[in-house]
Amino acid sequence: MPAVPPRAELTISTKIALAGSEPGKPIRPIRGDDISKAVDFSLKRLQIEYLDVMLIAVAGPEYFEVVVDEHMPVLQRLQRAGKTRFLGSSELSRDDGSHEWLQRFLPLFHR
């Protein structure tokens, strides 16, 4: 079995869907508490102390307000706590081909 590189040499990312559904059911945004629980579960399962990149997946621009008002404060707290270093976006371009939500979102949080 090959040696595993030291953690400092790895970039580890995971993704969380901020809105989703079971097949045949309506799409709904997740609760902020569920984000923290999901990150803690991922860290435990991966046996690491922090994620380098947390990719967020949003079902479409109709969830813009809930992402900004409810989800981002939780994600920023996770960053301040050292559980994730960077946030990124993972999108389904077929659902939001113009990337409307990301175009609205970036000016609010880009430094």
All heavy atoms as an XYZ file, in Angstrom:
882
protein
N       0.847     -1.177      0.000
C       0.000      0.000      0.000
C       0.894      1.242      0.000
O       1.817      1.344      0.805
C      -0.901     -0.019      1.238
C      -1.773      1.201      1.345
S      -2.813      1.219      2.818
C      -4.145      0.176      2.288
N       0.623      2.222     -0.901
C       1.454      3.426     -0.962
C       1.279      4.262      0.307
O       0.226      4.259      0.937
C       0.938      4.173     -2.184
C      -0.337      3.539     -2.561
C      -0.404      2.194     -1.915
N       2.325      5.001      0.644
C       2.284      5.878      1.815
C       1.328      7.038      1.558
O       1.240      7.561      0.445
C       3.675      6.399      2.120
N       0.612      7.438      2.577
C      -0.296      8.580      2.492
C       0.519      9.844      2.733
O       1.283      9.918      3.693
C      -1.427      8.462      3.545
C      -2.302      9.692      3.545
C      -2.235      7.201      3.308
N       0.376     10.850      1.861
C       1.130     12.089      2.058
C       0.699     12.776      3.364
O      -0.440     12.616      3.812
C       0.769     12.958      0.856
C      -0.134     12.168      0.004
C      -0.465     10.893      0.690
N       1.585     13.583      3.932
C       1.202     14.350      5.123
C       0.006     15.254      4.819
O      -0.156     15.724      3.692
C       2.443     15.175      5.441
C       3.564     14.513      4.712
C       2.956     13.818      3.533
N      -0.812     15.495      5.823
C      -2.033     16.298      5.644
C      -1.730     17.645      4.990
O      -2.492     18.128      4.157
C      -2.724     16.489      7.015
C      -3.923     17.430      7.000
C      -5.049     16.848      6.152
N      -6.243     17.662      6.204
C      -6.575     18.587      5.288
N      -5.787     18.803      4.244
N      -7.676     19.277      5.397
N      -0.621     18.257      5.353
C      -0.277     19.575      4.799
C      -0.070     19.539      3.287
O      -0.161     20.562      2.623
C       0.962     20.126      5.489
N       0.155     18.365      2.728
C       0.363     18.244      1.282
C      -0.929     17.921      0.537
O      -0.925     17.787     -0.682
C       1.397     17.160      0.999
C       2.785     17.517      1.475
C       3.793     16.429      1.168
O       3.560     15.635      0.242
O       4.818     16.392      1.864
N      -2.032     17.777      1.257
C      -3.315     17.427      0.652
C      -4.258     18.616      0.638
O      -4.219     19.458      1.533
C      -3.976     16.287      1.434
C      -3.207     14.985      1.540
C      -3.919     14.047      2.504
C      -3.049     14.346      0.179
N      -5.097     18.681     -0.361
C      -6.209     19.621     -0.386
C      -7.467     18.773     -0.378
O      -7.711     18.008     -1.315
C      -6.170     20.505     -1.653
O      -4.944     21.234     -1.662
C      -7.344     21.456     -1.694
N      -8.246     18.912      0.683
C      -9.438     18.083      0.849
C     -10.678     18.971      0.756
O     -10.769     19.991      1.434
C      -9.405     17.329      2.191
C      -8.180     16.417      2.245
C     -10.695     16.535      2.387
C      -7.970     15.726      3.571
N     -11.599     18.551     -0.084
C     -12.852     19.293     -0.227
C     -14.026     18.334     -0.104
O     -13.889     17.125     -0.278
C     -12.908     20.023     -1.568
O     -13.009     19.111     -2.630
N     -15.168     18.906      0.187
C     -16.424     18.168      0.170
C     -17.503     19.142     -0.271
O     -17.247     20.339     -0.405
C     -16.728     17.513      1.544
O     -17.808     16.598      1.394
C     -17.066     18.540      2.602
N     -18.675     18.629     -0.513
C     -19.765     19.465     -1.031
C     -21.002     19.255     -0.177
O     -21.262     18.160      0.317
C     -20.050     19.076     -2.479
C     -21.198     19.845     -3.106
C     -21.311     19.579     -4.594
C     -21.918     18.239     -4.897
N     -22.227     18.070     -6.325
N     -21.766     20.332     -0.030
C     -23.043     20.245      0.657
C     -24.115     20.891     -0.215
O     -23.903     21.972     -0.762
C     -22.986     20.888      2.059
C     -24.279     20.614      2.821
C     -22.688     22.377      1.978
C     -24.206     20.925      4.293
N     -25.214     20.199     -0.377
C     -26.356     20.744     -1.125
C     -27.201     21.562     -0.150
O     -27.725     21.029      0.822
C     -27.179     19.623     -1.736
N     -27.293     22.861     -0.393
C     -28.052     23.731      0.504
C     -29.547     23.670      0.249
O     -30.340     24.171      1.038
C     -27.545     25.166      0.396
C     -26.074     25.355      0.785
C     -25.667     26.812      0.650
C     -25.806     24.836      2.184
N     -29.930     23.056     -0.846
C     -31.347     22.795     -1.136
C     -31.392     21.499     -1.935
O     -30.559     21.263     -2.792
C     -31.970     23.938     -1.933
N     -32.326     20.664     -1.609
C     -32.427     19.396     -2.311
C     -33.716     18.692     -1.962
O     -34.574     19.241     -1.275
N     -33.848     17.475     -2.460
C     -35.069     16.722     -2.191
C     -34.845     15.250     -2.471
O     -33.865     14.861     -3.088
C     -36.223     17.229     -3.047
O     -36.027     16.864     -4.401
N     -35.782     14.484     -2.034
C     -35.865     13.067     -2.389
C     -36.523     13.004     -3.768
O     -37.283     13.907     -4.134
C     -36.748     12.338     -1.375
C     -36.304     12.509      0.057
C     -35.531     11.327      0.553
O     -35.718     10.226      0.013
O     -34.722     11.515      1.471
N     -36.285     11.963     -4.534
C     -36.934     11.861     -5.849
C     -38.458     11.993     -5.734
O     -39.083     11.387     -4.866
C     -36.539     10.458     -6.332
C     -35.254     10.163     -5.620
C     -35.388     10.838     -4.270
N     -39.018     12.837     -6.590
C     -40.460     13.031     -6.633
C     -41.010     13.999     -5.593
O     -42.210     14.248     -5.556
N     -40.146     14.566     -4.741
C     -40.599     15.513     -3.724
C     -40.079     16.906     -4.058
O     -39.085     17.055     -4.760
C     -40.114     15.084     -2.342
C     -40.732     13.776     -1.882
C     -40.386     13.492     -0.456
C     -41.063     12.178     -0.031
N     -40.758     11.852      1.347
N     -40.735     17.946     -3.545
C     -40.288     19.314     -3.855
C     -38.927     19.626     -3.231
O     -38.576     19.112     -2.170
C     -41.373     20.204     -3.245
C     -42.187     19.340     -2.358
C     -41.929     17.917     -2.722
N     -38.177     20.473     -3.907
C     -36.880     20.921     -3.402
C     -37.123     21.890     -2.252
O     -37.973     22.767     -2.327
C     -36.063     21.599     -4.525
C     -35.702     20.577     -5.598
C     -34.810     22.262     -3.967
C     -35.028     21.169     -6.812
N     -36.344     21.705     -1.190
C     -36.442     22.576     -0.019
C     -35.033     22.900      0.476
O     -34.147     22.046      0.415
C     -37.198     21.879      1.104
C     -38.630     21.598      0.751
C     -39.320     20.876      1.896
N     -40.600     20.398      1.415
C     -41.754     20.839      1.844
N     -41.808     21.744      2.769
N     -42.869     20.365      1.339
N     -34.859     24.114      1.000
C     -33.551     24.440      1.581
C     -33.358     23.698      2.900
O     -34.323     23.402      3.606
C     -33.621     25.949      1.797
C     -35.066     26.293      1.795
C     -35.777     25.245      1.006
N     -32.102     23.387      3.218
C     -31.821     22.746      4.496
C     -31.766     23.807      5.592
O     -31.672     25.002      5.310
C     -30.517     21.924      4.457
C     -29.286     22.809      4.257
C     -30.585     20.860      3.384
C     -27.972     22.069      4.414
N     -31.794     23.373      6.835
C     -31.701     24.285      7.973
C     -30.230     24.558      8.269
O     -29.364     23.719      8.026
C     -32.368     23.660      9.190
C     -33.855     23.459      9.000
C     -34.557     22.944     10.248
N     -33.669     22.718     11.378
C     -33.577     21.578     12.052
N     -34.312     20.547     11.719
N     -32.762     21.457     13.076
N     -29.962     25.716      8.842
C     -28.593     26.079      9.199
C     -27.942     25.074     10.123
O     -26.763     24.749      9.975
N     -28.692     24.559     11.101
C     -28.141     23.564     12.027
C     -27.676     22.315     11.293
O     -26.717     21.663     11.719
C     -29.183     23.156     13.074
C     -29.502     24.270     14.050
O     -28.760     25.267     14.078
O     -30.497     24.141     14.787
N     -28.353     21.981     10.217
C     -27.985     20.786      9.452
C     -26.632     20.952      8.763
O     -25.928     19.966      8.531
C     -29.063     20.448      8.432
C     -30.359     20.005      9.090
O     -30.308     19.480     10.222
O     -31.427     20.192      8.476
N     -26.268     22.185      8.440
C     -24.963     22.437      7.818
C     -23.858     22.085      8.801
O     -22.917     21.360      8.471
C     -24.843     23.906      7.352
C     -25.856     24.194      6.239
C     -23.415     24.214      6.897
C     -25.967     25.661      5.881
N     -23.956     22.585     10.018
C     -22.942     22.293     11.036
C     -22.839     20.802     11.305
O     -21.742     20.247     11.411
C     -23.263     23.025     12.339
O     -23.151     24.405     12.168
N     -23.975     20.147     11.415
C     -23.984     18.704     11.659
C     -23.325     17.950     10.507
O     -22.559     17.008     10.721
C     -25.410     18.203     11.862
C     -26.027     18.655     13.160
C     -27.482     18.223     13.245
C     -28.167     18.840     14.445
N     -29.603     18.572     14.463
N     -23.612     18.369      9.272
C     -23.039     17.700      8.100
C     -21.524     17.874      8.052
O     -20.792     16.930      7.737
C     -23.680     18.233      6.821
N     -21.040     19.064      8.376
C     -19.594     19.301      8.371
C     -18.927     18.465      9.457
O     -17.907     17.811      9.215
C     -19.275     20.802      8.529
C     -17.797     21.029      8.799
C     -19.701     21.558      7.279
N     -19.497     18.468     10.656
C     -18.926     17.648     11.738
C     -18.910     16.166     11.363
O     -17.929     15.458     11.627
C     -19.700     17.863     13.039
C     -19.414     19.218     13.667
O     -18.363     19.822     13.366
O     -20.252     19.678     14.471
N     -19.967     15.707     10.727
C     -20.027     14.312     10.298
C     -18.947     14.017      9.267
O     -18.263     12.993      9.332
C     -21.418     13.990      9.751
C     -21.572     12.570      9.305
C     -21.678     11.541     10.230
C     -21.595     12.252      7.952
C     -21.811     10.216      9.815
C     -21.725     10.939      7.534
C     -21.835      9.921      8.466
N     -18.758     14.924      8.306
C     -17.725     14.733      7.276
C     -16.338     14.701      7.895
O     -15.508     13.863      7.531
C     -17.797     15.842      6.230
O     -18.925     15.690      5.413
N     -16.077     15.609      8.818
C     -14.764     15.633      9.462
C     -14.500     14.337     10.210
O     -13.399     13.778     10.136
C     -14.661     16.830     10.416
C     -14.653     18.206      9.757
C     -14.725     19.298     10.815
C     -13.445     18.389      8.863
N     -15.509     13.859     10.901
C     -15.358     12.610     11.654
C     -15.132     11.435     10.699
O     -14.238     10.620     10.900
C     -16.595     12.375     12.513
C     -16.498     11.152     13.384
C     -17.723     11.013     14.259
C     -17.603      9.765     15.124
N     -18.743      9.619     16.023
N     -15.961     11.374      9.652
C     -15.861     10.268      8.696
C     -14.512     10.284      7.970
O     -13.911      9.240      7.732
C     -17.017     10.359      7.697
C     -17.099      9.167      6.755
C     -18.277      9.256      5.798
N     -18.117     10.369      4.899
C     -18.995     11.361      4.741
N     -20.116     11.370      5.398
N     -18.763     12.335      3.904
N     -14.027     11.474      7.623
C     -12.753     11.601      6.926
C     -11.551     11.535      7.876
O     -10.408     11.467      7.421
C     -12.709     12.923      6.142
C     -13.676     13.022      4.965
C     -13.763     14.465      4.482
C     -13.243     12.093      3.845
N     -11.821     11.587      9.165
C     -10.780     11.538     10.199
C      -9.770     12.675     10.031
O      -8.554     12.471     10.041
C     -10.086     10.171     10.208
C     -11.030      9.039     10.498
C     -10.353      7.681     10.425
O      -9.147      7.552     10.474
N     -11.172      6.648     10.316
N     -10.315     13.882      9.867
C      -9.491     15.080      9.732
C     -10.053     16.168     10.646
O     -11.183     16.065     11.131
C      -9.436     15.578      8.268
C     -10.846     15.849      7.723
C      -8.687     14.580      7.380
C     -10.868     16.457      6.334
N      -9.263     17.220     10.852
C      -9.684     18.313     11.735
C     -10.302     19.483     10.980
O     -11.013     20.294     11.573
C      -8.501     18.791     12.562
C      -8.016     17.732     13.541
C      -6.863     18.236     14.387
O      -6.620     19.451     14.418
O      -6.216     17.391     15.023
N      -9.998     19.608      9.681
C     -10.544     20.719      8.905
C     -10.627     20.329      7.437
O      -9.936     19.426      6.973
C      -9.686     21.983      9.056
C      -8.295     21.836      8.464
C      -8.039     22.236      7.153
C      -7.257     21.309      9.209
C      -6.775     22.091      6.601
C      -5.986     21.163      8.670
C      -5.756     21.555      7.371
O      -4.507     21.413      6.824
N     -11.499     21.029      6.733
C     -11.617     20.895      5.282
C     -10.903     22.076      4.644
O     -10.988     23.202      5.148
C     -13.094     20.936      4.864
C     -13.952     19.792      5.351
C     -15.422     20.163      5.264
C     -13.659     18.546      4.544
N     -10.238     21.835      3.547
C      -9.630     22.946      2.841
C     -10.682     23.745      2.081
O     -10.657     24.976      2.095
C      -8.550     22.434      1.876
C      -7.391     21.831      2.636
O      -6.661     22.583      3.294
O      -7.246     20.592      2.596
N     -11.597     23.050      1.431
C     -12.631     23.709      0.626
C     -13.988     23.073      0.903
O     -14.127     21.850      0.824
C     -12.331     23.612     -0.890
C     -13.401     24.326     -1.703
C     -10.954     24.150     -1.218
N     -14.963     23.914      1.224
C     -16.352     23.473      1.350
C     -17.089     24.017      0.129
O     -17.230     25.230     -0.040
C     -16.989     24.013      2.628
C     -18.499     23.834      2.694
S     -19.063     22.141      2.584
C     -18.611     21.549      4.182
N     -17.485     23.117     -0.758
C     -18.249     23.515     -1.933
C     -19.727     23.544     -1.562
O     -20.240     22.600     -0.961
C     -18.022     22.525     -3.076
C     -16.596     22.460     -3.600
C     -16.444     21.278     -4.555
C     -16.219     23.757     -4.281
N     -20.383     24.633     -1.917
C     -21.818     24.717     -1.659
C     -22.552     24.577     -2.987
O     -22.157     25.150     -3.993
C     -22.217     26.013     -0.917
C     -21.820     27.269     -1.693
C     -21.597     26.034      0.475
C     -22.311     28.557     -1.090
N     -23.593     23.788     -2.962
C     -24.427     23.581     -4.149
C     -25.800     24.188     -3.852
O     -26.384     23.920     -2.807
C     -24.564     22.094     -4.445
N     -26.249     25.016     -4.760
C     -27.540     25.682     -4.607
C     -28.397     25.299     -5.800
O     -27.938     25.322     -6.940
C     -27.366     27.216     -4.528
C     -28.705     27.903     -4.413
C     -26.474     27.586     -3.350
N     -29.642     24.945     -5.540
C     -30.515     24.453     -6.604
C     -30.889     25.528     -7.618
O     -31.243     25.222     -8.734
C     -31.779     23.839     -5.999
N     -30.829     26.793     -7.246
C     -31.163     27.853     -8.189
C     -31.312     29.190     -7.500
O     -31.264     29.298     -6.268
N     -31.508     30.253     -8.292
C     -31.567     31.605     -7.747
C     -32.750     31.842     -6.802
O     -32.722     32.773     -6.008
C     -31.656     32.497     -8.987
C     -32.090     31.603    -10.087
C     -31.639     30.220     -9.744
N     -33.749     30.999     -6.854
C     -34.898     31.186     -5.959
C     -34.531     30.970     -4.495
O     -35.281     31.312     -3.591
C     -36.073     30.277     -6.367
C     -35.797     28.806     -6.241
C     -35.173     28.163     -7.481
O     -34.563     28.866     -8.303
O     -35.301     26.938     -7.610
N     -33.338     30.413     -4.233
C     -32.887     30.174     -2.855
C     -31.860     31.201     -2.396
O     -31.238     31.040     -1.355
C     -32.321     28.750     -2.737
C     -33.371     27.726     -3.066
C     -33.381     27.097     -4.305
C     -34.389     27.429     -2.170
C     -34.370     26.182     -4.624
C     -35.381     26.518     -2.484
C     -35.360     25.911     -3.712
O     -36.347     25.032     -4.030
N     -31.693     32.256     -3.170
C     -30.673     33.262     -2.877
C     -30.794     33.814     -1.456
O     -29.827     33.848     -0.702
C     -30.754     34.406     -3.895
C     -29.730     35.474     -3.679
C     -28.424     35.296     -4.104
C     -30.064     36.662     -3.047
C     -27.468     36.276     -3.907
C     -29.115     37.648     -2.838
C     -27.813     37.454     -3.268
N     -31.970     34.251     -1.060
C     -32.148     34.885      0.243
C     -31.849     33.932      1.396
O     -31.193     34.309      2.366
C     -33.565     35.464      0.392
C     -33.795     36.753     -0.373
C     -34.010     36.547     -1.876
O     -34.322     35.414     -2.319
O     -33.832     37.531     -2.620
N     -32.307     32.692      1.302
C     -32.046     31.752      2.387
C     -30.556     31.429      2.477
O     -30.012     31.289      3.580
C     -32.914     30.480      2.280
C     -32.487     29.567      1.166
C     -32.933     29.715      3.586
N     -29.870     31.361      1.348
C     -28.430     31.103      1.370
C     -27.714     32.277      2.042
O     -26.881     32.096      2.931
C     -27.870     30.855     -0.047
C     -26.349     30.820     -0.040
C     -28.420     29.555     -0.610
N     -28.049     33.496      1.655
C     -27.386     34.680      2.208
C     -27.748     34.879      3.682
O     -26.875     35.098      4.520
C     -27.749     35.938      1.381
C     -27.278     37.201      2.074
C     -27.134     35.836     -0.010
N     -29.021     34.794      4.001
C     -29.492     35.137      5.348
C     -29.314     34.023      6.379
O     -29.057     34.302      7.546
C     -30.967     35.536      5.309
C     -31.216     36.781      4.479
O     -30.268     37.573      4.270
O     -32.364     36.963      4.018
N     -29.452     32.762      5.961
C     -29.416     31.659      6.922
C     -28.180     30.773      6.804
O     -27.616     30.364      7.817
C     -30.672     30.800      6.768
C     -31.952     31.535      7.115
C     -33.195     30.690      6.918
O     -33.119     29.460      7.130
O     -34.230     31.257      6.543
N     -27.776     30.467      5.584
C     -26.679     29.520      5.415
C     -25.301     30.159      5.566
O     -24.407     29.574      6.183
C     -26.777     28.833      4.052
C     -28.011     28.014      3.898
N     -28.568     27.743      2.668
C     -28.822     27.402      4.794
C     -29.655     27.001      2.817
N     -29.823     26.790      4.101
N     -25.102     31.340      4.981
C     -23.772     31.962      5.030
C     -23.307     32.263      6.449
O     -22.125     32.037      6.753
C     -23.725     33.217      4.159
C     -23.526     32.914      2.694
S     -22.105     31.839      2.322
C     -20.742     32.881      2.810
N     -24.150     32.746      7.348
C     -23.657     32.949      8.717
C     -23.125     31.655      9.341
O     -22.107     31.673     10.045
C     -24.884     33.476      9.466
C     -25.705     34.150      8.412
C     -25.512     33.287      7.183
N     -23.767     30.536      9.075
C     -23.302     29.247      9.600
C     -21.971     28.875      8.949
O     -21.019     28.478      9.633
C     -24.348     28.138      9.360
C     -23.813     26.777      9.772
C     -25.650     28.457     10.085
N     -21.876     29.011      7.635
C     -20.637     28.672      6.927
C     -19.483     29.568      7.377
O     -18.351     29.105      7.539
C     -20.857     28.769      5.423
C     -21.787     27.693      4.853
C     -22.281     28.083      3.464
C     -21.097     26.341      4.816
N     -19.761     30.824      7.624
C     -18.717     31.731      8.100
C     -18.282     31.377      9.527
O     -17.100     31.477      9.854
C     -19.199     33.184      8.006
C     -19.303     33.645      6.561
C     -19.963     34.996      6.424
O     -20.945     35.304      7.091
N     -19.406     35.808      5.532
N     -19.219     30.957     10.363
C     -18.857     30.499     11.718
C     -17.947     29.268     11.637
O     -16.996     29.149     12.407
C     -20.111     30.163     12.535
C     -20.700     31.345     13.254
C     -21.683     30.943     14.334
N     -22.774     30.089     13.900
C     -23.918     30.506     13.373
N     -24.138     31.797     13.183
N     -24.851     29.652     13.023
N     -18.254     28.369     10.718
C     -17.413     27.185     10.540
C     -16.000     27.580     10.104
O     -15.023     26.968     10.527
C     -18.045     26.223      9.536
C     -19.328     25.536     10.013
C     -20.042     24.868      8.849
C     -19.026     24.537     11.113
N     -15.898     28.595      9.264
C     -14.581     29.088      8.860
C     -13.841     29.673     10.061
O     -12.669     29.355     10.277
C     -14.705     30.170      7.781
C     -14.907     29.627      6.394
C     -14.872     30.741      5.376
O     -15.747     31.606      5.373
N     -13.882     30.715      4.510
N     -14.503     30.531     10.821
C     -13.856     31.140     11.988
C     -13.426     30.084     13.005
O     -12.424     30.248     13.689
C     -14.782     32.164     12.646
C     -14.924     33.459     11.850
C     -15.624     34.538     12.627
N     -16.960     34.188     13.053
C     -18.073     34.330     12.336
N     -17.999     34.832     11.113
N     -19.249     33.995     12.820
N     -14.183     29.004     13.098
C     -13.855     27.918     14.029
C     -12.732     27.031     13.495
O     -12.281     26.126     14.197
C     -15.103     27.074     14.305
N     -12.291     27.259     12.258
C     -11.204     26.482     11.686
C     -11.628     25.136     11.125
O     -10.782     24.296     10.828
N     -12.936     24.933     10.937
C     -13.402     23.649     10.404
C     -13.342     23.604      8.885
O     -13.314     22.533      8.297
C     -14.816     23.354     10.898
C     -14.845     23.087     12.397
C     -16.201     22.671     12.861
C     -16.166     22.384     14.358
N     -17.403     21.763     14.805
N     -13.356     24.756      8.254
C     -13.192     24.834      6.805
C     -12.421     26.107      6.492
O     -12.599     27.128      7.156
C     -14.541     24.779      6.058
O     -14.301     24.754      4.649
C     -15.433     25.946      6.385
N     -11.531     26.023      5.513
C     -10.700     27.179      5.186
C     -11.347     28.072      4.133
O     -11.387     29.278      4.293
C      -9.332     26.699      4.707
C      -8.566     25.980      5.830
C      -7.204     25.506      5.379
N      -6.404     26.655      4.970
C      -5.519     26.625      3.974
N      -5.316     25.526      3.293
N      -4.832     27.700      3.657
N     -11.835     27.467      3.040
C     -12.369     28.247      1.933
C     -13.742     27.724      1.541
O     -14.028     26.535      1.689
C     -11.442     28.171      0.709
C     -10.073     28.700      0.966
C      -9.014     27.833      1.207
C      -9.836     30.062      0.984
C      -7.745     28.313      1.464
C      -8.560     30.558      1.243
C      -7.511     29.678      1.483
N     -14.561     28.625      1.009
C     -15.865     28.257      0.465
C     -15.796     28.368     -1.046
O     -15.163     29.269     -1.588
C     -16.960     29.185      1.000
C     -17.165     29.170      2.505
C     -18.180     30.237      2.900
C     -17.619     27.802      2.978
N     -16.465     27.446     -1.707
C     -16.534     27.465     -3.163
C     -17.940     27.134     -3.600
O     -18.820     26.847     -2.781
N     -18.170     27.160     -4.884
C     -19.492     26.888     -5.436
C     -19.435     25.680     -6.359
O     -18.482     25.514     -7.115
C     -19.985     28.103     -6.223
O     -21.178     27.802     -6.905
N     -20.462     24.882     -6.278
C     -20.638     23.752     -7.183
C     -22.047     23.880     -7.739
O     -23.011     23.820     -6.991
C     -20.473     22.436     -6.415
O     -20.772     21.356     -7.230
N     -22.154     24.094     -9.029
C     -23.458     24.380     -9.615
C     -23.837     23.388    -10.699
O     -22.975     22.802    -11.333
C     -23.450     25.767    -10.260
C     -23.134     26.884     -9.314
C     -23.219     28.217    -10.029
O     -24.259     28.499    -10.651
O     -22.229     28.945     -9.999
N     -25.133     23.288    -10.906
C     -25.672     22.558    -12.058
C     -26.033     23.607    -13.099
O     -27.044     24.283    -12.978
C     -26.926     21.770    -11.665
C     -26.715     20.566    -10.765
C     -28.056     20.006    -10.327
C     -25.943     19.500    -11.513
N     -25.196     23.779    -14.089
C     -25.445     24.852    -15.052
C     -26.723     24.632    -15.849
O     -27.308     25.576    -16.342
C     -24.247     25.026    -15.980
O     -23.991     23.843    -16.682
N     -27.185     23.395    -15.933
C     -28.426     23.185    -16.685
C     -29.623     23.786    -15.945
O     -30.626     24.118    -16.534
C     -28.649     21.703    -16.959
C     -28.969     20.888    -15.730
C     -29.270     19.425    -16.105
N     -29.563     18.665    -14.940
C     -28.713     17.871    -14.300
N     -27.501     17.720    -14.762
N     -29.071     17.226    -13.226
N     -29.517     23.936    -14.596
C     -30.595     24.538    -13.821
C     -30.456     26.046    -13.720
O     -31.438     26.746    -13.509
C     -30.636     23.949    -12.408
C     -31.078     22.496    -12.413
O     -31.682     22.065    -13.411
O     -30.806     21.792    -11.429
N     -29.246     26.557    -13.799
C     -28.985     27.986    -13.679
C     -27.879     28.346    -14.663
O     -26.793     28.748    -14.277
C     -28.602     28.337    -12.236
C     -28.439     29.836    -11.999
O     -28.918     30.631    -12.832
O     -27.811     30.209    -10.994
N     -28.179     28.174    -15.952
C     -27.195     28.360    -17.003
C     -26.527     29.719    -17.010
O     -25.372     29.852    -17.388
N     -27.239     30.743    -16.556
C     -26.654     32.083    -16.515
C     -25.890     32.331    -15.220
O     -25.285     33.377    -15.053
C     -27.758     33.131    -16.649
O     -28.620     33.072    -15.508
N     -25.925     31.354    -14.301
C     -25.260     31.480    -12.996
C     -25.774     32.710    -12.246
O     -25.021     33.414    -11.586
C     -23.741     31.508    -13.149
C     -23.214     30.321    -13.887
N     -23.101     29.080    -13.303
C     -22.799     30.176    -15.163
C     -22.622     28.227    -14.198
N     -22.441     28.860    -15.327
N     -27.085     32.936    -12.344
C     -27.701     34.123    -11.738
C     -27.416     34.232    -10.246
O     -27.035     35.281     -9.747
C     -29.214     34.114    -11.969
C     -29.928     35.290    -11.330
C     -31.432     35.188    -11.424
O     -31.944     34.538    -12.361
O     -32.095     35.751    -10.554
N     -27.602     33.129     -9.508
C     -27.427     33.244     -8.057
C     -25.979     33.563     -7.711
O     -25.700     34.363     -6.830
C     -27.944     31.998     -7.322
C     -26.923     30.944     -7.035
C     -26.628     29.861     -7.791
C     -26.042     30.904     -5.911
N     -25.616     29.142     -7.209
C     -25.239     29.767     -6.047
C     -25.851     31.720     -4.809
C     -24.263     29.418     -5.131
C     -24.867     31.371     -3.893
C     -24.094     30.230     -4.064
N     -25.026     32.986     -8.437
C     -23.622     33.243     -8.163
C     -23.255     34.681     -8.519
O     -22.500     35.333     -7.797
C     -22.749     32.245     -8.925
C     -21.286     32.181     -8.544
C     -21.107     31.893     -7.057
C     -20.572     31.120     -9.369
N     -23.799     35.209     -9.603
C     -23.537     36.595     -9.982
C     -24.073     37.560     -8.929
O     -23.477     38.605     -8.671
C     -24.155     36.906    -11.343
C     -23.420     36.244    -12.480
C     -24.028     36.604    -13.824
O     -24.490     37.718    -14.029
N     -24.028     35.655    -14.730
N     -25.198     37.238     -8.316
C     -25.755     38.075     -7.239
C     -24.979     37.883     -5.939
O     -24.845     38.807     -5.144
C     -27.220     37.722     -7.010
C     -28.127     38.142     -8.154
C     -29.539     37.666     -7.967
N     -30.144     38.147     -6.729
C     -31.252     37.628     -6.197
N     -31.872     36.620     -6.799
N     -31.748     38.103     -5.085
N     -24.488     36.694     -5.725
C     -23.863     36.308     -4.475
C     -22.444     36.854     -4.305
O     -22.074     37.362     -3.252
C     -23.856     34.776     -4.413
C     -23.305     34.191     -3.166
C     -24.092     34.086     -2.034
C     -22.006     33.720     -3.117
C     -23.589     33.532     -0.875
C     -21.501     33.160     -1.967
C     -22.301     33.069     -0.841
N     -21.619     36.724     -5.345
C     -20.206     37.075     -5.242
C     -19.944     38.501     -4.760
O     -19.071     38.698     -3.909
C     -19.487     36.813     -6.564
C     -19.177     35.356     -6.849
C     -18.523     35.202     -8.214
C     -18.311     34.740     -5.772
N     -20.644     39.512     -5.253
C     -20.356     40.861     -4.761
C     -20.588     41.021     -3.253
O     -19.972     41.865     -2.620
C     -21.328     41.747     -5.549
C     -21.642     40.972     -6.780
C     -21.611     39.529     -6.352
N     -21.441     40.199     -2.668
C     -21.731     40.294     -1.238
C     -20.611     39.713     -0.377
O     -20.398     40.150      0.757
C     -23.041     39.579     -0.900
C     -24.300     40.113     -1.559
C     -25.484     39.241     -1.202
C     -24.542     41.569     -1.138
N     -19.925     38.681     -0.889
C     -18.981     37.949     -0.059
C     -17.558     37.909     -0.598
O     -16.677     37.409      0.073
C     -19.496     36.516      0.170
C     -20.751     36.513      0.977
C     -21.992     36.419      0.351
C     -20.715     36.650      2.351
C     -23.164     36.437      1.094
C     -21.873     36.677      3.099
C     -23.093     36.566      2.466
N     -17.326     38.385     -1.797
C     -15.974     38.375     -2.367
C     -15.160     39.483     -1.710
O     -15.615     40.610     -1.590
C     -16.034     38.588     -3.881
C     -14.710     38.466     -4.529
N     -13.919     39.549     -4.787
C     -14.020     37.375     -4.936
C     -12.797     39.136     -5.357
N     -12.834     37.841     -5.450
N     -13.948     39.130     -1.297
C     -13.078     40.130     -0.634
C     -11.985     40.560     -1.555
O     -11.366     39.921     -2.232
C     -12.477     39.532      0.631
C     -13.532     39.245      1.636
C     -12.918     38.694      2.895
N     -14.007     38.114      3.667
C     -13.874     37.073      4.427
N     -12.736     36.471      4.533
N     -14.870     36.609      5.116
